[in-house]
Amino acid sequence: MRAIVLSIVLLVGTAIGQQPKEITNSIGMKLVSIPAGTFTMGSPMEEVGRRVNETHHEVTISKSYYLGAYEVTQGEYEKVMGANPSRYKGPKNPVENVSWNDAVSFCKKLSETEEERRAGREYRLPTEAEWEYACRAGSTTAYSFGDIAESFAEYAWFQKNAERRTHPVGEKKPNRWGLYDMHGNVWEYCQDLYADYPPDASTDPQGHNGGTPRVNRGGGGFSDAAFCRAALRNSNDPMVNASDNGFRVALSPSVKQPEAITNSIGMKLVLIHAGSFTMGSPRKEQFVLNNERPHDVTISKSYYLGVYEVTQHEYEKVMGKNPSYFSKQRLGNSDSSKHPVETITWNDAVSFCKKLSETEEERRAGREYRLPTEAEWEYACRAGSGASFCFGDSEDGLWDYAWFGEGAAGTTHPVGGKKPNRWGLYDMHGNIAEWCQDWFADHTTAENNPKGPDVGRFRVIRGGVYELGADYCRSWDRVMCKPTDSDCVYGFRIAMSPPVKQPEVEHNK
């Protein structure tokens, strides 16, 4: 059995390649992606120091998860909790003198911070099985590096070298999955209630259903090497504080998408939730055209949309040039960097999305940008409104939301200078017109996720512009242009479907 399980674990190790993927969260904590896999939990009968509660049995971790690369430090704990209960002070030392209840409270409070909540991250303690699986990092030996305790000082602070105190995290060698101090420094709380293992194989065990003691693992600075083995188990009352007890955080890959994203070049995107709406305009609407017949449309999947039109600064940062007519020189040397980029063809806008998606930071984050479909654009522009504009049918309030007509003085203006719609999107009704993904065609029947025809001659442009009147600013107003056409009223904003793959590195903004 041991040989079979070893082969399984080695296959898992090969699958993850070299350094595991990481997340850096809003307070600077690094978490490493731990792949799903199968391992033998517990210790064999012949292991030196083995205890009877280390039942040897096969365990499958069916889903990947993130685990803190380091034990939670005093600096991190104080930043979240506003206090530092540790006896052995040092901002980079692991927090200790905390109870299991304290550790759970930290996870909850960190999860509730605005940055982490918006990122869809909910922290917790690892299960005991997750902890041991990550500690072993593909090994089946007493320690992550082998069976010989003589090498232990290279990987751990323990009884023989810790001088009866904790030490800054990360000063010893990591295991093969990039985790530090899994052996020694402080004992680490796990989620589970303590109980004997069942001897049978199990999948994603969660521990006992009843009792009081909680599991802690890994040994500490007061422990000898045998107490720091990967299989060694200990327990504590969840209310008891001890100067050699700490923890590290775990995180399941987020199912919930963050409500907003700020990408590597500072562009903000908001999550537009799936829903249904009436696309087009009713016959009673002023200025209605024949190609605006109302029909029901369902957007079945959420997506992200740029809060602002793409600016000249953003375009130049990605493409290395600024084709805009209303550049700094045209505006009398005033700053144009926050004006929307214009004089853009549909092909230019698509090239920008592709090139931004190929940057190292965005590729590693799993983000692939595109233009919104025409239906996505109108759905987001309306923001739940069935009226001519996002705020109602009367054009009297349009000036609060859009640069248009005589008031715009024949020029573009910095993005975000007017009110946003209810979904937090600016300049949907004015400033510049925005390219959409679709080929132009009439829409007359109910549709799910319409994307326009597969071929065509003209692409769709949406939204009002600085030089035209209110009738061109309506939510449904649409224009067709060749994808090679450019004009000083043509710009765009970016869209993005939620990433399918987990990010390799994600930096909160």
HELIX and SHEET records of a PDB file:
HELIX    1   1 ARG A    2  ALA A   15  1                                  14    
HELIX    2   2 GLN A   74  MET A   81  1                                   8    
HELIX    3   3 TRP A  100  SER A  111  1                                  12    
HELIX    4   4 GLU A  114  ARG A  118  1                                   5    
HELIX    5   5 GLU A  128  ARG A  136  1                                   9    
HELIX    6   6 ALA A  149  GLU A  154  5                                   6    
HELIX    7   7 ALA A  225  CYS A  228  5                                   4    
HELIX    8   8 ASN A  290  GLU A  292  5                                   3    
HELIX    9   9 GLN A  312  MET A  319  1                                   8    
HELIX   10  10 TRP A  346  SER A  357  1                                  12    
HELIX   11  11 GLU A  360  ARG A  364  1                                   5    
HELIX   12  12 GLU A  374  ARG A  382  1                                   9    
HELIX   13  13 GLU A  395  ASP A  400  5                                   6    
HELIX   14  14 GLY A  405  ALA A  408  5                                   4    
HELIX   15  15 ALA A  470  CYS A  473  5                                   4    
SHEET    1   A 5 GLU A  22  THR A  24  0                                        
SHEET    2   A 5 LYS A  30  ILE A  34 -1                                        
SHEET    3   A 5 TYR A  65  GLY A  68 -1                                        
SHEET    4   A 5 ALA A 250  LEU A 251 -1                                        
SHEET    5   A 5 TYR A 123  ARG A 124 -1                                        
SHEET    1   B 3 GLY A  37  MET A  41  0                                        
SHEET    2   B 3 HIS A  57  ILE A  61 -1                                        
SHEET    3   B 3 SER A 202  THR A 203  1                                        
SHEET    1   C 4 ARG A 233  ASN A 236  0                                        
SHEET    2   C 4 ARG A 214  ARG A 217 -1                                        
SHEET    3   C 4 TRP A 187  LEU A 193 -1                                        
SHEET    4   C 4 ASN A 245  GLY A 246  1                                        
SHEET    1   D 5 ALA A 260  THR A 262  0                                        
SHEET    2   D 5 LYS A 268  ILE A 272 -1                                        
SHEET    3   D 5 TYR A 303  GLY A 306 -1                                        
SHEET    4   D 5 ALA A 495  MET A 496 -1                                        
SHEET    5   D 5 TYR A 369  ARG A 370 -1                                        
SHEET    1   E 3 GLY A 275  MET A 279  0                                        
SHEET    2   E 3 HIS A 295  ILE A 299 -1                                        
SHEET    3   E 3 GLU A 447  ASN A 448  1                                        
SHEET    1   F 4 ARG A 478  CYS A 481  0                                        
SHEET    2   F 4 ARG A 459  ARG A 462 -1                                        
SHEET    3   F 4 ALA A 433  TRP A 439 -1                                        
SHEET    4   F 4 TYR A 490  GLY A 491  1                                        
END                                                                             
